[in-house]
Amino acid sequence: MSASPILITGGAQRLGRHCAERLCDDGHPVIISYRRERPALEGLRARGIVTLQADFGDQAGIRDFIARLRETTPSLRAIVHNASDWLPDAEGDEAADNFEHLFRVHMLAPYMINLEARELLEACGEPLRDIVHMTDYVASRGSRKHIAYAASKAGLENLTLSFAARYAPAIQVNTIAPAMIMLGENDDEAYAEKARAKSALATIPGPGVIYESLRYLLDNRYVTGTTLPVDGGRHLR
């Protein structure tokens, strides 16, 4: 446990929220970013988790978030880049707009935060300091229906290599690349059955496996510049 908080971007729902709550359970101070107000935030705030609204859709929003982050804490134990958006490919101007949006959320925001929050990590005073990028199974496989999404996640995965080399040995930088981890609110059993069939382990494990993967990276002193697949063996299919 560190006195310096762990930042999780996009921490108000799904995997980000689960990791924030588990870190809090383990005694870590936690800061999350969120895009819009939602009922779950009140529960997180009641537990002492600091919540910062952020819009990573443009450079001004990213810079505003970084400024408020610096006002909130003098140091960070880790940064977990979990903020994400899921947009299908479109046509014409909408396609270009969607690609630019995904680039800003998945690549530009982590890039700028990593550069400008480095001093917060270095001020931690702990032997372990980490940056973790949350990408996706499709970053290494591509996607027929979500080309822009897959490309921007692949770009985030590549940032891992560059920042790991640049920030070593003081800061470890790694990636977690999940596949199907948990169902959405509107997913039915037919969809779940198809999803389970895509992995060798034939299961939808739930968010706990992502927290276990995050803990492994946060606790290990000899891993940097790597991508940890959490996909149930999809590559075996």
Buried (B, 14 or more C-beta within 10 A) or exposed (E): EBEBBBBBBBBBBBBBBBBBBBBBEEEBBBBBBBBEEEEBBEEBEEEEBBBBBBBBBBEEBBEBBBEEBEEBBEBBBBBBBBBBBEBEBEEEEEBEEBBBBBBBBBBBBBBBBBEBBBEBBBEBEBEBBBBBBBBBBBBBBEBEEBBBBBBBBBBBBBBBBEBBEEBEEEBBBBBBBBBBBBBEEEBEEEEEEEBBEBBEEEEBBEBEBBBEBBBEBBEEEEBBBEBBBBBBEBEEE
